[in-house]
Amino acid sequence: MQKFSMLGHKDKLAVGVSGGKDSLALLYVLKKFFDEHNRTDLVAITIDEGINDYRDESIQIVKDFCSAIKVKSKISSYKDLFGLSMDRAMQQRPSEQMSSCSICGTFRRRALDILAESVGASAVATAHNLDDQLQTFMINLFSGDTERISWMYPEPIQYGQNGLKKIKPFVEIYEHEIVFYAMQRKIPFQSEDCPYARESIRTEIREFLNNLEMLHPGIKYNTYNSITKLCMILKTSAISPVSQTRACLKCGRKSTGTICSVCKTVQILANSK
């Protein structure tokens, strides 16, 4: 956090908490940090995607954990915010080319912003770890999305309607280290994977990188360092595209196009009922 100047003394921090090991460990660590500095401006925000036989358990874990460590929390759902649950979205999508993770990721990013704004936060912390960072880089690389690669540098930037900034305090930590920490601290978490996760290329990339790490220990961290240097070059060079933001014609939120990705997704799903 200090290395990349992630948090200011006056920032009110919203922590995205899903009920998994990473986000609960992050909330636990940040709670200790805030307590040590006599700060109370910390709140957990949780998104209920609306996935039957999966989400209810994690929502309850979040509620119980926040109560146990005395952190305020707020929960909202895709149904409340966008008019349909993830299960419904999967039923309505026009084809499997519109992947579950692309729908969910689009909705989740906006939902976190809305919840963070609703609690008056100036920063949002997510529990993306080193493994997540490598996987995201590979996905952006394979899809030709160089602009998103330039956005991956760990130093936070302000964005959105109210100048929110997103931070990733766990970005240099291996996923398996977070699992070990959560178990050592007896932090309860949901271990079951999302039932839609197998559709994503992320799963195949994760398995590929894990196999490489097993054969060549340390290769993930070396790759992370290379990616971070590349992100810095793209971020500061002339080849990094500068997005021109404007107000979405449907929702009024900032967008790089005339219609934002959330409104486009909602419209596509509505048209395919």
C-alpha positions in Angstrom: 0.0 0.0 0.0 2.8 2.4 0.8 4.9 1.4 -2.2 2.1 2.5 -4.6 0.5 5.2 -2.4 -2.7 3.4 -2.4 -4.4 5.0 0.6 -4.5 8.5 1.9 -5.0 9.6 5.5 -8.4 11.0 4.8 -9.7 8.2 2.5 -12.9 6.4 3.5 -12.3 2.8 2.3 -14.9 0.4 1.0 -13.7 -3.2 0.8 -15.3 -5.5 -1.8 -16.0 -8.7 0.1 -17.4 -11.7 -1.7 -17.1 -14.4 1.0 -14.1 -16.0 -0.5 -10.6 -16.4 1.1 -9.0 -13.4 -0.6 -11.6 -10.8 0.2 -12.1 -11.9 3.8 -8.4 -12.1 4.5 -8.1 -8.6 3.0 -10.9 -7.2 5.2 -9.2 -8.9 8.3 -5.8 -7.3 7.5 -7.3 -3.9 6.8 -9.4 -4.0 9.9 -6.3 -4.6 12.0 -4.5 -1.8 10.1 -7.3 0.7 10.7 -7.6 -0.3 14.4 -3.9 0.3 14.9 -4.3 3.8 13.5 -7.5 4.5 15.4 -9.4 4.8 12.1 -13.1 3.8 11.8 -13.7 4.8 8.1 -13.8 1.2 6.8 -16.9 -0.5 5.4 -17.4 -3.9 3.7 -19.5 -3.9 0.5 -20.9 -7.1 -1.0 -22.6 -8.0 -4.3 -25.2 -10.7 -4.4 -25.0 -11.8 -8.1 -28.0 -14.0 -7.7 -26.7 -17.6 -8.2 -28.8 -20.2 -6.7 -27.2 -22.9 -4.4 -24.0 -20.9 -4.4 -24.3 -17.3 -3.2 -26.4 -17.7 -0.1 -23.6 -19.5 1.8 -21.0 -16.8 1.1 -23.5 -13.9 1.9 -24.1 -15.4 5.3 -20.3 -15.9 5.9 -19.8 -12.2 5.1 -22.5 -11.1 7.5 -21.2 -13.3 10.3 -17.6 -12.3 9.8 -18.3 -8.6 9.6 -20.3 -8.9 12.8 -17.5 -10.8 14.5 -14.8 -8.2 13.7 -17.2 -5.2 14.1 -17.1 -3.8 10.5 -20.1 -2.1 9.0 -21.3 -3.8 5.8 -23.7 -3.2 3.0 -25.1 -5.7 0.5 -26.8 -5.1 -2.8 -27.8 -7.4 -5.7 -27.7 -7.5 -9.5 -31.5 -7.8 -9.3 -31.8 -4.5 -7.4 -29.3 -2.6 -9.5 -29.8 -4.0 -13.0 -33.2 -5.7 -12.9 -32.0 -9.3 -13.3 -30.0 -11.9 -11.4 -27.0 -13.7 -12.8 -29.0 -16.9 -13.2 -31.6 -14.9 -15.2 -28.8 -13.3 -17.3 -27.5 -16.7 -18.2 -30.9 -17.9 -19.3 -31.4 -14.8 -21.5 -28.0 -14.4 -23.1 -28.2 -14.8 -26.9 -25.3 -17.2 -27.2 -22.4 -18.8 -25.3 -20.1 -16.3 -27.1 -21.4 -13.9 -24.5 -19.5 -15.5 -21.6 -20.7 -15.7 -18.0 -17.6 -13.9 -16.7 -17.9 -11.0 -19.2 -21.5 -10.4 -18.1 -20.7 -10.8 -14.4 -17.5 -8.8 -14.5 -19.2 -5.9 -16.3 -22.0 -5.9 -13.7 -19.8 -6.4 -10.7 -17.5 -3.5 -11.4 -20.4 -1.1 -11.7 -22.1 -2.6 -8.7 -19.0 -2.0 -6.5 -18.8 1.6 -7.7 -22.5 2.2 -6.8 -22.2 0.6 -3.4 -18.9 2.5 -2.6 -20.5 5.8 -3.6 -23.6 5.0 -1.5 -21.5 4.6 1.7 -19.5 7.8 0.9 -16.2 6.0 0.2 -13.4 7.7 -1.6 -11.5 4.4 -2.4 -12.5 0.8 -3.1 -10.2 -2.1 -2.2 -10.5 -5.4 -4.0 -8.6 -8.6 -3.2 -7.0 -9.2 -6.5 -3.8 -11.1 -5.9 -0.6 -11.8 -8.0 -2.2 -14.8 -9.7 -5.3 -12.7 -10.7 -3.0 -10.0 -12.1 -1.1 -12.5 -14.3 -4.3 -14.1 -15.5 -5.9 -10.7 -16.3 -2.8 -9.6 -18.3 -2.9 -12.8 -20.4 -6.7 -12.4 -21.1 -6.1 -8.8 -22.2 -3.1 -9.8 -24.3 -5.0 -12.6 -26.1 -8.0 -10.3 -26.7 -5.8 -7.5 -28.1 -6.9 -5.1 -25.4 -3.7 -3.0 -24.9 -5.6 -0.2 -23.3 -6.7 -2.3 -20.4 -3.1 -3.5 -20.0 -2.0 0.1 -19.5 -4.6 0.4 -16.7 -3.2 -2.6 -14.8 -0.3 -0.6 -13.1 -0.9 -1.0 -9.3 -0.8 2.7 -8.6 -4.4 3.8 -8.1 -6.0 6.4 -10.4 -9.2 8.3 -9.8 -12.1 7.5 -12.1 -15.9 7.5 -12.3 -18.5 10.1 -11.2 -17.0 11.0 -7.9 -13.3 10.5 -8.3 -13.3 7.0 -6.7 -10.0 5.1 -6.8 -9.5 1.4 -6.8 -6.7 -0.2 -4.9 -5.3 -3.8 -4.8 -3.3 -4.3 -1.6 -2.8 -8.0 -2.3 -1.5 -7.6 -5.8 2.0 -8.9 -5.0 0.9 -11.9 -3.0 0.5 -15.4 -4.3 -3.0 -16.9 -4.0 -1.7 -20.0 -2.1 -0.1 -17.7 0.5 -3.5 -16.0 1.1 -5.1 -19.4 1.6 -2.5 -20.3 4.1 -2.9 -17.0 6.0 -6.7 -17.4 6.1 -6.4 -20.9 7.5 -3.8 -19.9 10.1 -6.0 -17.0 11.2 -9.1 -19.3 11.2 -10.9 -17.0 8.8 -14.0 -18.8 7.5 -14.5 -18.7 3.8 -16.5 -20.3 1.0 -14.3 -22.8 -0.9 -16.8 -23.8 -3.6 -16.1 -22.3 -7.0 -18.7 -20.3 -9.0 -20.7 -22.8 -11.1 -20.2 -20.6 -14.2 -16.4 -20.2 -13.8 -15.5 -23.0 -16.1 -16.7 -21.0 -19.1 -13.9 -18.6 -18.8 -10.4 -18.8 -20.4 -9.2 -17.6 -17.0 -9.5 -21.2 -15.7 -7.2 -22.6 -18.4 -4.7 -19.7 -17.9 -4.7 -20.4 -14.2 -3.9 -24.1 -14.7 -1.2 -23.2 -17.2 0.6 -20.8 -14.9 0.3 -23.1 -11.9 2.0 -25.9 -13.9 4.8 -23.5 -14.9 5.2 -22.4 -11.3 5.4 -26.0 -10.2 8.2 -26.7 -12.7 10.0 -23.4 -12.3 9.4 -21.9 -8.8 9.3 -18.1 -8.8 8.4 -17.7 -12.5 5.0 -16.1 -11.5 6.7 -13.4 -9.5 9.3 -12.7 -12.3 6.4 -12.5 -14.8 4.5 -10.1 -12.5 7.6 -7.8 -12.3 7.9 -7.8 -16.1 4.2 -7.0 -16.5 4.4 -4.2 -14.0 7.4 -2.6 -15.9 5.5 -3.0 -19.2 2.3 -1.4 -17.7 4.4 1.5 -16.6 5.8 1.9 -20.1 2.4 1.8 -21.7 1.0 4.1 -19.0 3.5 6.8 -19.6 4.3 6.5 -23.3 2.6 7.9 -26.4 1.4 4.5 -27.4 -0.9 4.3 -24.4 -4.4 5.3 -25.7 -6.1 8.1 -23.8 -9.8 7.3 -23.4 -12.2 10.2 -24.0 -15.0 9.8 -21.5 -18.5 11.1 -22.0 -21.8 10.6 -20.3 -23.6 7.4 -21.3 -26.9 8.3 -23.1 -28.8 5.8 -21.0 -27.6 6.0 -17.4 -25.5 9.2 -17.5 -22.4 7.6 -16.0 -19.0 8.1 -17.5 -18.3 6.0 -20.5 -15.7 5.7 -23.3 -18.6 5.3 -25.8 -22.0 6.8 -26.3 -23.5 3.8 -24.4 -21.6 2.3 -21.5 -20.8 -1.5 -21.3 -23.4 -2.1 -18.5 -26.3 -0.5 -20.5 -25.2 -2.4 -23.6 -25.2 -5.7 -21.7 -28.6 -5.0 -20.1 -30.0 -4.1 -23.5 -28.7 -7.2 -25.2 -30.1 -9.5 -22.5 -33.5 -7.7 -22.6 -33.7 -8.1 -26.4 -33.0 -11.8 -26.2 -35.8 -12.7 -23.8 
